[in-house]
Amino acid sequence: MTFSAKQIADHLHGEIIGNPDVQVHSFAKIEEGKPGTITFLSNPKYTHYIYETQADIVLVNSDFVPEKPIKATMIKVPNAYSALASLLELVEMNTPKKTGIDVRSAIASSAQLGKNIYIGAFTVVEENAKIGDNCQIYPQVYIGDNVKIGKNTLIHSGVKIYRDCIIGDNCILHSGAVIGAEGFGFSREKDGYRKIPQTGNVIIENDVEIGANTTIDRAVFGSTIIHQGVKLDNLIHIAHNCEIGKNTVMAAQVGIAGSSKIGENCVFGGQVGIGGHVTIGDDSQIGAQSGILSNTPKGSRIIGTPAIPVKNYFRSSVLFAKLPAMDRELRALKTEIEELKKKLEEK
C-alpha cells in the first residue's frame, strides 16, 4: 500500500512541513531510512539522524524545531511514537486475515465457535470450549476443556491453554505461551514432598498481550488474574494466585512468586523478581534485576537487590567503584592509629 504525506497527515491530524504529495510504501528506522519509507523521531538521542536520513517522511513531535535544513517532509504530531503506532495499526487492519477451519484441526463436537474465525492445522479444541467472533488461532494451538476465548483475540502457533481458563476480547498470545499450567505447590513431608492439586484457573481480561514463552500458572483455588490492558514481554513467569493490575507492563524475564499482587499502571524492568505474598502499590516503577521481598507503597521508584529507592541506589553506586581504595585508606588509617597508640604508651 502507498500513502501520500497528505493522507497520513489527515489520518493523524498532523501538520505537514514540506511536500504534501510525496508518497511512501513502507516503514524504516530513522538511521536506515530509504526513499519511499516513513520513519519517526521521538528520542532526542536520534535527532542527528533526521538531518541525514533518506526517508521521505518523518513523524516528529509538535515542539520539534530543526537546527538546519531537512530533506524529508515532516509531519508534526503531539506524540510521534503514538502516531507511528496508529499508522502501524492502520496497516495491520488492512492486511488480509485468514479465515476458515483447517481440516487437519481437531475440534470437539461440543465446542462453540464464533463467526469469521480462523483455526489452523493441528490445533486442538477440547470439549465445551467457546471461541468468540473474529478470533485467529494459528497452527498447533491447544485449547482445553471449558476454555472461553473472547472476540478478536489472536493466538499464535504453539500456545497451550489449559482447562477452565478464560481469555478476554482483543488479546494477543504469542508462540509458546502457556496459560493455566499447575502452580508450583508442594507440602513438605518426612520423606519428601506431597503435590498440592491446583484446582483454580487463570483469568485474562480484555486487551492483554502475553509474550512468547511466558507462563501463567493456575490458582490453587480461585483464579490467577491478569487485568485489562496488561502487557507482558517474553519469558515471564506469573505464579499461582497472583494478580496483575490494570495496564501494568513487564519486560522480559520477570518472575512473580505465588500469591503476590501487583498494582495498576506499574512498570517492571527486565529480570525483576518478586517474592511470594508481596503487594506492589499502584504506579510503581521497578528497575531491572531488582529483587523485592516486602510490600512497596503506591508510586515507588526502586531498584537493586534487595531493592532500595532509586536515588539512594545511584548515590550508592557511585561509591561501589571507590570501595577498594576506601578499604586501603581505612587499613592505612588503622595502622597509623595503632602506631600512635604504641608511641603514647611508651611515653
C-alpha positions in Angstrom: 0.0 0.0 0.0 1.1 3.5 -0.8 0.2 6.7 1.1 0.9 10.3 0.5 2.1 12.7 3.2 -1.3 14.5 3.0 -3.2 11.2 3.5 -1.0 10.4 6.5 -1.3 13.9 8.0 -5.1 13.8 7.6 -5.3 10.5 9.4 -3.1 11.7 12.2 -4.4 15.3 12.3 -0.8 16.4 11.8 0.9 19.4 10.3 2.9 19.0 7.1 6.2 20.7 6.7 7.4 20.0 3.2 5.9 18.3 0.2 2.4 17.0 0.8 2.4 14.8 -2.3 5.4 12.7 -1.5 4.5 9.0 -1.2 5.7 6.2 0.9 5.1 2.4 0.9 6.9 1.1 3.9 8.4 1.9 7.3 12.1 2.3 8.4 14.2 3.2 11.4 15.4 6.8 11.1 19.0 5.7 10.7 18.1 3.3 8.0 15.6 5.4 6.1 15.4 5.0 2.3 13.4 6.7 -0.4 9.8 5.5 -0.2 9.8 5.0 3.5 8.3 6.8 6.5 10.1 7.0 9.9 9.8 8.9 13.2 11.8 10.8 15.7 10.8 10.7 19.4 14.0 10.0 21.3 16.3 13.1 21.3 19.4 10.8 21.1 18.5 10.2 17.5 18.0 13.8 16.5 21.2 14.0 14.4 19.8 11.3 12.1 16.9 13.5 10.9 19.4 15.7 9.0 20.8 12.8 7.0 18.0 10.2 6.7 17.0 9.2 3.2 13.4 8.5 4.3 10.8 10.7 2.5 8.6 11.4 5.6 9.5 11.8 9.2 7.0 12.0 12.1 8.1 14.4 14.7 6.7 15.9 17.9 4.9 19.2 17.6 7.6 21.0 19.6 10.5 19.9 17.4 12.5 22.8 15.9 15.2 21.8 13.4 18.6 23.4 13.7 19.4 23.0 10.0 17.7 22.1 6.7 15.9 18.7 6.5 15.4 16.9 3.2 12.5 14.8 4.3 8.9 16.0 4.6 8.0 16.3 8.3 4.6 15.7 9.8 4.2 17.3 13.2 2.0 15.5 15.7 1.6 15.7 19.5 3.4 12.3 20.0 5.4 10.9 17.2 5.7 7.4 18.8 2.0 7.2 19.4 1.4 8.4 15.8 3.6 5.6 14.4 1.6 3.1 16.4 -1.6 4.5 14.9 -0.2 4.1 11.4 1.0 0.5 12.0 -2.4 -0.3 13.3 -3.9 1.0 10.1 -1.6 -1.1 8.0 -2.4 -4.2 10.2 -6.1 -3.6 9.9 -5.8 -3.6 6.1 -3.7 -6.8 6.0 -5.9 -9.7 4.8 -6.8 -12.0 7.7 -7.1 -15.8 7.4 -10.5 -17.4 7.8 -11.8 -20.9 7.9 -11.1 -24.1 9.8 -8.2 -26.2 8.6 -9.4 -29.8 8.0 -6.3 -31.0 9.9 -7.5 -29.4 13.2 -9.4 -31.4 15.8 -12.4 -29.7 17.3 -14.7 -31.4 19.9 -18.4 -31.6 18.9 -19.4 -29.7 22.0 -17.1 -26.7 21.3 -18.8 -23.4 20.3 -17.1 -21.5 17.5 -17.9 -17.8 16.7 -18.3 -16.2 13.3 -15.4 -15.3 11.0 -12.7 -17.2 12.8 -9.6 -19.0 11.7 -8.3 -22.2 13.2 -5.0 -23.5 11.8 -3.7 -27.0 11.2 -3.1 -29.4 14.1 -4.9 -27.2 16.6 -6.9 -29.0 19.2 -10.1 -27.5 20.7 -11.5 -29.7 23.6 -14.9 -30.3 25.0 -17.2 -27.3 25.8 -14.6 -24.7 24.7 -16.0 -21.4 23.5 -14.2 -19.2 20.9 -15.6 -15.7 20.1 -16.1 -14.0 16.8 -13.2 -12.9 14.6 -10.5 -14.9 16.5 -7.3 -16.0 14.8 -6.0 -19.3 16.1 -2.8 -20.4 14.4 -1.5 -24.0 13.9 -0.6 -26.3 16.8 -2.5 -24.5 19.5 -4.1 -26.5 22.3 -7.4 -25.2 23.9 -8.5 -27.3 26.9 -11.9 -28.3 28.2 -14.3 -25.4 29.1 -11.8 -22.7 28.0 -13.5 -19.4 27.0 -11.9 -17.0 24.5 -13.4 -13.6 23.7 -13.8 -11.8 20.5 -11.0 -10.5 18.2 -8.3 -12.5 20.0 -5.1 -13.6 18.2 -3.4 -16.8 19.4 -0.1 -17.6 17.7 1.3 -21.1 17.0 2.1 -23.3 19.8 0.1 -21.7 22.6 -1.3 -24.0 25.2 -4.4 -23.0 27.2 -5.3 -25.5 30.0 -8.8 -26.4 31.1 -11.2 -23.8 32.5 -9.1 -20.8 31.7 -10.8 -17.6 30.4 -9.3 -15.2 27.8 -10.9 -11.9 27.1 -11.5 -9.8 24.0 -8.8 -8.3 21.8 -6.0 -10.3 23.4 -2.7 -11.4 21.8 -0.9 -14.6 22.9 2.4 -15.2 21.3 4.0 -18.5 20.4 4.9 -20.8 23.3 2.8 -19.1 25.9 1.3 -21.5 28.5 -1.8 -20.4 30.3 -3.1 -22.4 33.2 -0.3 -24.9 34.0 -0.3 -26.1 37.5 1.2 -23.8 40.1 4.4 -24.9 42.0 2.6 -26.2 45.1 4.1 -28.9 47.4 3.8 -29.8 51.1 7.0 -30.8 52.9 6.6 -34.3 54.3 9.1 -36.5 56.2 10.1 -38.5 53.2 9.8 -35.7 50.5 7.1 -33.5 49.1 3.4 -34.0 48.5 1.9 -32.4 45.5 -0.9 -29.9 46.2 -3.5 -30.1 43.4 -4.1 -26.8 41.7 -7.8 -26.6 41.2 -8.3 -23.0 40.1 -7.9 -21.3 36.8 -6.4 -18.3 35.0 -8.5 -15.2 34.0 -7.0 -12.9 31.4 -9.1 -9.8 30.9 -9.6 -7.7 27.7 -6.7 -6.1 25.7 -3.9 -8.1 27.3 -0.8 -9.1 25.4 1.2 -12.2 26.5 4.8 -12.6 25.1 6.4 -15.7 23.7 7.2 -18.5 26.1 5.6 -16.6 29.0 3.8 -18.8 31.6 0.9 -18.0 33.8 0.0 -20.7 36.4 -3.5 -21.6 37.5 -4.5 -20.9 41.1 -4.6 -23.4 43.9 -8.2 -22.4 44.2 -9.9 -19.3 42.8 -8.1 -17.5 40.0 -4.8 -16.1 38.9 -5.9 -12.8 37.3 -4.3 -10.7 34.6 -6.4 -7.5 34.5 -7.3 -5.4 31.5 -4.6 -3.8 29.4 -1.6 -5.7 30.9 1.4 -6.1 28.6 3.8 -9.0 29.4 7.0 -9.4 27.4 8.6 -12.8 26.5 9.9 -15.3 29.1 7.9 -14.0 32.1 6.6 -16.3 34.8 3.5 -15.5 36.8 2.9 -18.0 39.6 -0.3 -19.3 41.1 -2.9 -17.0 42.7 -1.1 -13.8 41.6 -3.0 -10.7 40.5 -1.5 -8.2 38.0 -3.2 -4.8 38.0 -4.7 -3.0 35.1 -2.3 -1.5 32.5 0.8 -2.8 34.1 3.8 -3.6 31.8 6.7 -6.0 32.4 9.9 -6.5 30.4 11.4 -9.9 29.7 12.4 -12.5 32.4 10.3 -11.0 35.2 9.3 -13.6 37.8 6.4 -13.2 40.2 6.1 -15.7 43.1 2.8 -17.1 44.3 0.0 -15.0 45.8 1.7 -11.7 45.0 -0.4 -8.7 44.0 0.9 -6.1 41.5 -0.9 -2.8 41.4 -2.2 -0.9 38.4 -0.1 1.1 35.9 3.2 -0.4 37.2 6.4 -0.7 35.1 8.8 -3.5 35.6 12.3 -3.7 34.0 13.8 -6.9 32.8 14.6 -9.7 35.3 12.7 -8.3 38.2 12.0 -10.8 40.9 9.0 -10.5 43.3 8.8 -12.7 46.4 5.7 -14.6 47.4 2.8 -12.8 49.1 4.2 -9.4 48.3 2.0 -6.4 47.3 3.3 -3.8 44.9 1.5 -0.4 45.1 -0.1 1.2 42.0 2.0 3.4 39.7 5.3 1.8 40.9 8.4 1.6 38.8 10.8 -1.3 39.5 14.3 -1.1 37.9 15.8 -4.1 36.0 17.2 -7.0 38.1 15.6 -5.7 41.3 14.6 -8.2 44.0 11.5 -7.3 46.0 10.9 -9.2 49.2 8.4 -6.9 51.0 5.4 -4.7 50.2 6.0 -1.4 48.5 3.7 1.7 48.7 2.0 3.4 45.8 4.3 5.3 43.4 7.5 3.5 44.5 10.7 4.1 42.4 13.1 1.3 43.5 16.0 -0.7 42.1 18.6 -3.2 43.4 18.6 -6.5 45.4 17.2 -6.1 47.9 15.6 -3.1 46.2 16.0 0.4 47.6 14.8 3.8 46.4 16.3 4.7 43.1 18.1 7.9 44.2 19.7 6.1 47.1 20.8 3.3 44.8 22.5 5.7 42.4 24.2 7.5 45.2 25.4 4.2 46.5 26.5 3.0 43.0 28.9 6.0 42.9 30.7 4.5 45.9 30.9 0.9 44.7 33.9 1.6 42.4 35.6 3.5 45.2 35.3 0.8 47.8 38.7 -0.9 47.2 40.5 2.5 47.6 38.4 3.4 50.6 39.3 0.0 52.1 43.0 0.6 51.6 42.8 4.1 53.2 40.9 2.6 56.1 43.5 0.0 56.7 46.3 2.6 56.5 44.5 4.8 59.0 44.1 1.8 61.4 47.8 1.1 61.1 48.7 4.7 61.8 46.3 4.8 64.9 48.0 1.6 66.2 51.4 3.1 65.8 50.3 6.3 67.6 48.9 4.3 70.5 52.2 2.4 70.9 54.1 5.7 71.0 51.7 7.2 73.6 52.1 4.0 75.7 55.9 4.3 75.5 55.8 7.8 76.9 
